[in-house]
Amino acid sequence: MDSDKFCFTANSLVRVSAEKEAALNKRDGIVPWDDAKTAWVNARFKYALEHGTDFCRFEAGEEYDRLHAQGKV
């Protein structure tokens, strides 16, 4: 199955497999968001686009973490 993830290398766009993405994340110390958090932040982004409000992905992620810790999400 083809991945829908890409990266730039040597002036070209390259498709990245799930295994390669995991290796790059491990190398760079990146911890990807879980699916629930990603979906929640994406919904906030769509709302901001529809209503013309400002949006910051990192602030939305922090808001999700706060609400999740309180058991509200």
N, CA, C and O atoms as CSV, one atom per row, in Angstrom:
chain,resi,resn,atom,element,x,y,z
A,1,MET,N,N,0.837,-1.173,0.000
A,1,MET,CA,C,0.000,0.000,0.000
A,1,MET,C,C,0.887,1.243,0.000
A,1,MET,O,O,1.862,1.317,0.748
A,2,ASP,N,N,0.549,2.210,-0.834
A,2,ASP,CA,C,1.311,3.449,-0.913
A,2,ASP,C,C,1.028,4.340,0.282
A,2,ASP,O,O,-0.094,4.398,0.785
A,3,SER,N,N,2.056,5.024,0.721
A,3,SER,CA,C,1.923,5.973,1.816
A,3,SER,C,C,1.442,7.309,1.257
A,3,SER,O,O,1.655,7.608,0.082
A,4,ASP,N,N,0.796,8.108,2.099
A,4,ASP,CA,C,0.407,9.445,1.690
A,4,ASP,C,C,1.317,10.492,2.320
A,4,ASP,O,O,0.983,11.676,2.350
A,5,LYS,N,N,2.469,10.051,2.822
A,5,LYS,CA,C,3.450,10.945,3.431
A,5,LYS,C,C,4.591,11.181,2.447
A,5,LYS,O,O,4.999,10.278,1.717
A,6,PHE,N,N,5.095,12.410,2.444
A,6,PHE,CA,C,6.177,12.772,1.536
A,6,PHE,C,C,7.237,13.565,2.281
A,6,PHE,O,O,6.972,14.120,3.348
A,7,CYS,N,N,8.439,13.618,1.715
A,7,CYS,CA,C,9.488,14.491,2.236
A,7,CYS,C,C,10.307,15.000,1.054
A,7,CYS,O,O,10.292,14.417,-0.030
A,8,PHE,N,N,11.011,16.082,1.283
A,8,PHE,CA,C,11.874,16.648,0.256
A,8,PHE,C,C,13.292,16.158,0.471
A,8,PHE,O,O,13.819,16.212,1.582
A,9,THR,N,N,13.903,15.681,-0.597
A,9,THR,CA,C,15.313,15.310,-0.558
A,9,THR,C,C,15.944,15.653,-1.895
A,9,THR,O,O,15.401,15.328,-2.951
A,10,ALA,N,N,17.075,16.301,-1.843
A,10,ALA,CA,C,17.851,16.632,-3.048
A,10,ALA,C,C,16.977,17.195,-4.168
A,10,ALA,O,O,16.999,16.704,-5.297
A,11,ASN,N,N,16.204,18.240,-3.834
A,11,ASN,CA,C,15.363,18.937,-4.811
A,11,ASN,C,C,14.253,18.084,-5.414
A,11,ASN,O,O,13.789,18.369,-6.518
A,12,SER,N,N,13.830,17.059,-4.717
A,12,SER,CA,C,12.719,16.259,-5.234
A,12,SER,C,C,11.795,15.849,-4.089
A,12,SER,O,O,12.204,15.800,-2.930
A,13,LEU,N,N,10.564,15.561,-4.432
A,13,LEU,CA,C,9.572,15.117,-3.465
A,13,LEU,C,C,9.539,13.597,-3.506
A,13,LEU,O,O,9.352,13.007,-4.569
A,14,VAL,N,N,9.718,12.961,-2.351
A,14,VAL,CA,C,9.826,11.506,-2.279
A,14,VAL,C,C,8.748,10.960,-1.355
A,14,VAL,O,O,8.529,11.490,-0.265
A,15,ARG,N,N,8.077,9.901,-1.792
A,15,ARG,CA,C,7.088,9.228,-0.959
A,15,ARG,C,C,7.819,8.482,0.153
A,15,ARG,O,O,8.845,7.848,-0.094
A,16,VAL,N,N,7.289,8.556,1.390
A,16,VAL,CA,C,7.935,7.946,2.542
A,16,VAL,C,C,7.055,6.807,3.059
A,16,VAL,O,O,5.861,6.993,3.296
A,17,SER,N,N,7.649,5.643,3.228
A,17,SER,CA,C,6.909,4.508,3.774
A,17,SER,C,C,6.687,4.703,5.268
A,17,SER,O,O,7.358,5.527,5.888
A,18,ALA,N,N,5.768,3.965,5.845
A,18,ALA,CA,C,5.493,4.058,7.278
A,18,ALA,C,C,6.741,3.706,8.085
A,18,ALA,O,O,7.011,4.325,9.114
A,19,GLU,N,N,7.503,2.713,7.620
A,19,GLU,CA,C,8.722,2.306,8.323
A,19,GLU,C,C,9.769,3.418,8.282
A,19,GLU,O,O,10.424,3.692,9.288
A,20,LYS,N,N,9.927,4.050,7.136
A,20,LYS,CA,C,10.889,5.139,6.987
A,20,LYS,C,C,10.469,6.343,7.831
A,20,LYS,O,O,11.307,6.995,8.453
A,21,GLU,N,N,9.155,6.636,7.847
A,21,GLU,CA,C,8.658,7.743,8.666
A,21,GLU,C,C,8.951,7.486,10.143
A,21,GLU,O,O,9.386,8.388,10.859
A,22,ALA,N,N,8.712,6.251,10.597
A,22,ALA,CA,C,8.980,5.899,11.996
A,22,ALA,C,C,10.467,6.047,12.316
A,22,ALA,O,O,10.827,6.525,13.392
A,23,ALA,N,N,11.332,5.637,11.382
A,23,ALA,CA,C,12.774,5.761,11.594
A,23,ALA,C,C,13.183,7.230,11.657
A,23,ALA,O,O,13.999,7.604,12.501
A,24,LEU,N,N,12.635,8.064,10.785
A,24,LEU,CA,C,12.947,9.497,10.796
A,24,LEU,C,C,12.456,10.149,12.088
A,24,LEU,O,O,13.159,10.967,12.681
A,25,ASN,N,N,11.252,9.785,12.521
A,25,ASN,CA,C,10.720,10.334,13.773
A,25,ASN,C,C,11.594,9.947,14.956
A,25,ASN,O,O,11.865,10.769,15.832
A,26,LYS,N,N,12.035,8.690,14.980
A,26,LYS,CA,C,12.887,8.233,16.076
A,26,LYS,C,C,14.219,8.981,16.063
A,26,LYS,O,O,14.714,9.405,17.107
A,27,ARG,N,N,14.790,9.136,14.871
A,27,ARG,CA,C,16.065,9.835,14.737
A,27,ARG,C,C,15.962,11.282,15.198
A,27,ARG,O,O,16.863,11.800,15.857
A,28,ASP,N,N,14.843,11.935,14.842
A,28,ASP,CA,C,14.680,13.358,15.138
A,28,ASP,C,C,13.991,13.623,16.477
A,28,ASP,O,O,13.832,14.777,16.876
A,29,GLY,N,N,13.583,12.559,17.172
A,29,GLY,CA,C,12.930,12.727,18.474
A,29,GLY,C,C,11.511,13.242,18.391
A,29,GLY,O,O,11.030,13.897,19.315
A,30,ILE,N,N,10.834,12.952,17.291
A,30,ILE,CA,C,9.457,13.412,17.091
A,30,ILE,C,C,8.488,12.344,17.593
A,30,ILE,O,O,8.629,11.163,17.276
A,31,VAL,N,N,7.504,12.776,18.379
A,31,VAL,CA,C,6.459,11.867,18.840
A,31,VAL,C,C,5.159,12.311,18.168
A,31,VAL,O,O,4.582,13.330,18.548
A,32,PRO,N,N,4.695,11.550,17.168
A,32,PRO,CA,C,3.476,11.958,16.461
A,32,PRO,C,C,2.252,11.942,17.380
A,32,PRO,O,O,2.179,11.153,18.321
A,33,TRP,N,N,1.296,12.824,17.091
A,33,TRP,CA,C,0.042,12.850,17.837
A,33,TRP,C,C,-0.761,11.600,17.529
A,33,TRP,O,O,-0.666,11.043,16.435
A,34,ASP,N,N,-1.556,11.160,18.504
A,34,ASP,CA,C,-2.438,10.023,18.247
A,34,ASP,C,C,-3.590,10.480,17.342
A,34,ASP,O,O,-3.788,11.675,17.127
A,35,ASP,N,N,-4.338,9.513,16.822
A,35,ASP,CA,C,-5.397,9.814,15.857
A,35,ASP,C,C,-6.489,10.702,16.441
A,35,ASP,O,O,-7.010,11.575,15.747
A,36,ALA,N,N,-6.845,10.488,17.721
A,36,ALA,CA,C,-7.906,11.279,18.335
A,36,ALA,C,C,-7.499,12.752,18.445
A,36,ALA,O,O,-8.296,13.644,18.154
A,37,LYS,N,N,-6.279,12.995,18.857
A,37,LYS,CA,C,-5.793,14.374,18.983
A,37,LYS,C,C,-5.706,15.035,17.613
A,37,LYS,O,O,-6.099,16.191,17.452
A,38,THR,N,N,-5.199,14.314,16.640
A,38,THR,CA,C,-5.086,14.847,15.281
A,38,THR,C,C,-6.461,15.216,14.737
A,38,THR,O,O,-6.626,16.292,14.162
A,39,ALA,N,N,-7.446,14.345,14.911
A,39,ALA,CA,C,-8.798,14.603,14.418
A,39,ALA,C,C,-9.399,15.823,15.111
A,39,ALA,O,O,-10.055,16.641,14.465
A,40,TRP,N,N,-9.181,15.951,16.425
A,40,TRP,CA,C,-9.729,17.077,17.182
A,40,TRP,C,C,-9.120,18.391,16.708
A,40,TRP,O,O,-9.840,19.367,16.495
A,41,VAL,N,N,-7.793,18.424,16.540
A,41,VAL,CA,C,-7.116,19.636,16.078
A,41,VAL,C,C,-7.549,19.970,14.651
A,41,VAL,O,O,-7.757,21.140,14.332
A,42,ASN,N,N,-7.686,18.968,13.795
A,42,ASN,CA,C,-8.136,19.214,12.423
A,42,ASN,C,C,-9.545,19.800,12.391
A,42,ASN,O,O,-9.839,20.675,11.577
A,43,ALA,N,N,-10.415,19.317,13.277
A,43,ALA,CA,C,-11.774,19.862,13.359
A,43,ALA,C,C,-11.733,21.326,13.784
A,43,ALA,O,O,-12.484,22.141,13.250
A,44,ARG,N,N,-10.868,21.672,14.738
A,44,ARG,CA,C,-10.705,23.062,15.165
A,44,ARG,C,C,-10.202,23.928,14.005
A,44,ARG,O,O,-10.637,25.067,13.836
A,45,PHE,N,N,-9.282,23.374,13.212
A,45,PHE,CA,C,-8.741,24.096,12.067
A,45,PHE,C,C,-9.837,24.380,11.039
A,45,PHE,O,O,-9.941,25.496,10.530
A,46,LYS,N,N,-10.651,23.373,10.737
A,46,LYS,CA,C,-11.751,23.552,9.781
A,46,LYS,C,C,-12.732,24.603,10.283
A,46,LYS,O,O,-13.225,25.421,9.507
A,47,TYR,N,N,-13.015,24.580,11.588
A,47,TYR,CA,C,-13.910,25.582,12.174
A,47,TYR,C,C,-13.315,26.979,11.994
A,47,TYR,O,O,-14.024,27.911,11.615
A,48,ALA,N,N,-12.031,27.127,12.261
A,48,ALA,CA,C,-11.368,28.427,12.116
A,48,ALA,C,C,-11.422,28.911,10.672
A,48,ALA,O,O,-11.639,30.096,10.421
A,49,LEU,N,N,-11.227,28.007,9.730
A,49,LEU,CA,C,-11.307,28.389,8.313
A,49,LEU,C,C,-12.704,28.856,7.942
A,49,LEU,O,O,-12.866,29.862,7.252
A,50,GLU,N,N,-13.708,28.130,8.399
A,50,GLU,CA,C,-15.090,28.469,8.063
A,50,GLU,C,C,-15.528,29.793,8.688
A,50,GLU,O,O,-16.353,30.504,8.114
A,51,HIS,N,N,-14.988,30.128,9.847
A,51,HIS,CA,C,-15.419,31.324,10.563
A,51,HIS,C,C,-14.414,32.472,10.497
A,51,HIS,O,O,-14.633,33.524,11.096
A,52,GLY,N,N,-13.325,32.275,9.778
A,52,GLY,CA,C,-12.344,33.343,9.590
A,52,GLY,C,C,-11.627,33.757,10.860
A,52,GLY,O,O,-11.255,34.920,11.014
A,53,THR,N,N,-11.431,32.818,11.764
A,53,THR,CA,C,-10.735,33.131,13.011
A,53,THR,C,C,-9.286,32.661,12.940
A,53,THR,O,O,-8.928,31.832,12.103
A,54,ASP,N,N,-8.465,33.201,13.828
A,54,ASP,CA,C,-7.056,32.801,13.888
A,54,ASP,C,C,-6.946,31.367,14.396
A,54,ASP,O,O,-7.801,30.890,15.142
A,55,PHE,N,N,-5.884,30.696,13.980
A,55,PHE,CA,C,-5.681,29.314,14.405
A,55,PHE,C,C,-4.197,29.046,14.558
A,55,PHE,O,O,-3.399,29.424,13.700
A,56,CYS,N,N,-3.827,28.395,15.652
A,56,CYS,CA,C,-2.457,27.957,15.874
A,56,CYS,C,C,-2.509,26.469,16.223
A,56,CYS,O,O,-3.097,26.086,17.234
A,57,ARG,N,N,-1.907,25.654,15.405
A,57,ARG,CA,C,-1.940,24.208,15.591
A,57,ARG,C,C,-1.357,23.798,16.948
A,57,ARG,O,O,-1.892,22.911,17.613
A,58,PHE,N,N,-0.282,24.430,17.348
A,58,PHE,CA,C,0.366,24.053,18.609
A,58,PHE,C,C,-0.483,24.446,19.815
A,58,PHE,O,O,-0.569,23.696,20.787
A,59,GLU,N,N,-1.115,25.629,19.754
A,59,GLU,CA,C,-2.012,26.030,20.837
A,59,GLU,C,C,-3.223,25.103,20.903
A,59,GLU,O,O,-3.682,24.757,21.992
A,60,ALA,N,N,-3.738,24.702,19.752
A,60,ALA,CA,C,-4.869,23.783,19.731
A,60,ALA,C,C,-4.467,22.435,20.321
A,60,ALA,O,O,-5.257,21.814,21.031
A,61,GLY,N,N,-3.254,21.977,20.037
A,61,GLY,CA,C,-2.757,20.733,20.614
A,61,GLY,C,C,-2.638,20.819,22.125
A,61,GLY,O,O,-2.961,19.868,22.837
A,62,GLU,N,N,-2.171,21.968,22.611
A,62,GLU,CA,C,-2.070,22.167,24.055
A,62,GLU,C,C,-3.455,22.224,24.699
A,62,GLU,O,O,-3.656,21.703,25.796
A,63,GLU,N,N,-4.410,22.858,24.012
A,63,GLU,CA,C,-5.783,22.910,24.522
A,63,GLU,C,C,-6.372,21.504,24.608
A,63,GLU,O,O,-7.037,21.156,25.584
A,64,TYR,N,N,-6.121,20.704,23.579
A,64,TYR,CA,C,-6.594,19.312,23.602
A,64,TYR,C,C,-6.004,18.575,24.796
A,64,TYR,O,O,-6.725,17.864,25.497
A,65,ASP,N,N,-4.718,18.729,25.038
A,65,ASP,CA,C,-4.067,18.061,26.159
A,65,ASP,C,C,-4.687,18.471,27.499
A,65,ASP,O,O,-4.910,17.628,28.368
A,66,ARG,N,N,-4.967,19.785,27.662
A,66,ARG,CA,C,-5.590,20.265,28.890
A,66,ARG,C,C,-6.971,19.635,29.071
A,66,ARG,O,O,-7.286,19.113,30.140
A,67,LEU,N,N,-7.791,19.688,28.020
A,67,LEU,CA,C,-9.143,19.161,28.097
A,67,LEU,C,C,-9.128,17.643,28.302
A,67,LEU,O,O,-9.958,17.100,29.032
A,68,HIS,N,N,-8.198,16.979,27.665
A,68,HIS,CA,C,-8.088,15.522,27.804
A,68,HIS,C,C,-7.715,15.161,29.242
A,68,HIS,O,O,-8.255,14.207,29.802
A,69,ALA,N,N,-6.802,15.913,29.833
A,69,ALA,CA,C,-6.393,15.655,31.222
A,69,ALA,C,C,-7.559,15.867,32.191
A,69,ALA,O,O,-7.628,15.212,33.231
A,70,GLN,N,N,-8.474,16.781,31.851
A,70,GLN,CA,C,-9.644,17.055,32.686
A,70,GLN,C,C,-10.791,16.079,32.395
A,70,GLN,O,O,-11.825,16.112,33.062
A,71,GLY,N,N,-10.596,15.210,31.391
A,71,GLY,CA,C,-11.635,14.253,31.031
A,71,GLY,C,C,-12.773,14.852,30.228
A,71,GLY,O,O,-13.863,14.282,30.176
A,72,LYS,N,N,-12.534,15.998,29.600
A,72,LYS,CA,C,-13.579,16.684,28.834
A,72,LYS,C,C,-13.567,16.317,27.353
A,72,LYS,O,O,-14.490,16.679,26.624
A,73,VAL,N,N,-12.557,15.619,26.908
A,73,VAL,CA,C,-12.491,15.182,25.508
A,73,VAL,C,C,-12.259,13.702,25.461
A,73,VAL,O,O,-12.171,13.126,24.376
